[in-house]
Each structure stands twice: as C-alpha cells, then as structure tokens.
C-alpha cells in the first residue's frame, strides 16, 4: 500500500489493470469495471486510481474527467472479502497505511486540475459514495441510491474526508444523519439536498455527465483549473483573505490568451473559441 506513482502522462499510453480508461475529445472517462459485484474497490484499485489522478496533474491532453461504473451501478464500496476481511487481521500500522492510501485518493482527485464529473447509477455506497462526493459535480440517474455505510460495519463516519466534505455539500444536519445512520439517500433526496447537480432518467447519467464534461472542455480550461484550485483553497481562508486571493488569481487569468479571445469574439459578435491558454 505504499505510494508508487508509477503512472505517468501521457495517459493515452496507459492501460489500467483495475478499471477502464478512455480519452476522447479532452475527456478522460474512468469506468469502475467489476459489474458482477457492483464495482467494488480493492487494495489494488484504490492505489491505481490514486496514481491515475496524480498523473492527471501533468496531462495536458485531458481537460475534464468523467467517472462512472459499469453494469448499472456506480460502486458498492470496499470489497467485503478482498478488503474488509483482511483489514480485521491487520496490525495498527498496516491499517493506518491503508486509511492513508484511501485518503490519498481523495486528495489526488481534489488536486488534479481537471474538473471531475461523477455519473452515478444504481448503488453508490461506502467508498463508492466517497469517490462521488470527492468529484466536483455529480449527475444522478433515477433510482440511484447513495449511502455512507461505514457505521454499518462498526466504523466511524469520518472516512476519507467525509466529515469535512459532505456537510459542505448537503449541510451539517443532513450529513450527520447519513454518517450516523448509514442509510441510503435516494436520488430525489440527493438532488434536493444538493448532492446531485441534476438527475436524469435511469440510463442517462453517463450521457449527461459526458455532455457536461464536453461543455467544460470547450470553455477556458486554464481558468477552470484556477476555479477548481480556489474552490479547494478557500475552505481554509477567511472571507477577506479569499477576496484577496481571488484578486490575484483573476489578474493572472486576465493575462491569458482566452481572456483576449473572449473580448475579440464579443467585439466581433462571434462565439469565442477557447484554447486553454
């Protein structure tokens, strides 16, 4: 469970062992791919996902990411017999190495500059719910069910940043309910509470998430990466400090070619064509 970071850009030359990866039109689509078991995560898939998102920091050909699951489900979380059972036999140092690794996956998702859109169908539970939560946006399909199941297996709800991130998405009281009870949140609740940005029909989440990602790739992608970074950094700032930081970030974006292109297109009454620089 040690960090390897053996995966390097360009990712078009990389074939994952534990999930599917495709890159087209600036969009990297990550598909959790064990549909016969509702796409559970294993020690190996955690590590490979972590290192893939790390490599995205250096991948210029990708400007948005979609993450989804095969076979009508997002992910059932950690595999019961490939993760949970072995964890019951580990010593404290090994357990800490594991929980550090899983947390590193969320850190790498937040640190990669590309916006991540989760397309959630069916079951999205445990660590699967965390992966969806750690994405920048979430599209849910009708019938999707999301649960942070940790207390159902005798663990605390404070896993992989859940106690920090989930309340910011849906509010403290609602997050507390889900983390204390481990109950499933319906798709309709998820949209109403702000977990899902939008809902689609039962089979439409991936298409809608890809459409959203395509819109992002056609936008000012460098500026989008700045927005993502500031959304993360400003959690730890006071309002006045955040305003000052945004003044610097926006001034930097005003030096980009995309800012100039937007003005020139507006002056010519045309739609701007952004190039990400």
Buried (B, 14 or more C-beta within 10 A) or exposed (E): BEEEEEBEBEBBEBEBEBBEBEBEEBBBBBBBBBBEBBBBBBBEBBBBBBBBBBBBEEBEEBBBBBBBBBBBBBBBBBBEEBBBEBBEEEEEEEEEBBBEBBBBBBBBBBBBBBBBBBBBBBBBBBBBBBBBBBBBBBBBBBBBBBBBBBBEBEBEBEBBBBBEBBBEBBEEEBBBBBBEBBBBBBBBBBBBBEBBBBBBEEEBBBEBBBEBBBEBBBBBBBBBBBBBBBEEBBEEBEEEEBEEBBEEBEEEBEEBEBBEBBEEBEEEEEEBEBEBE
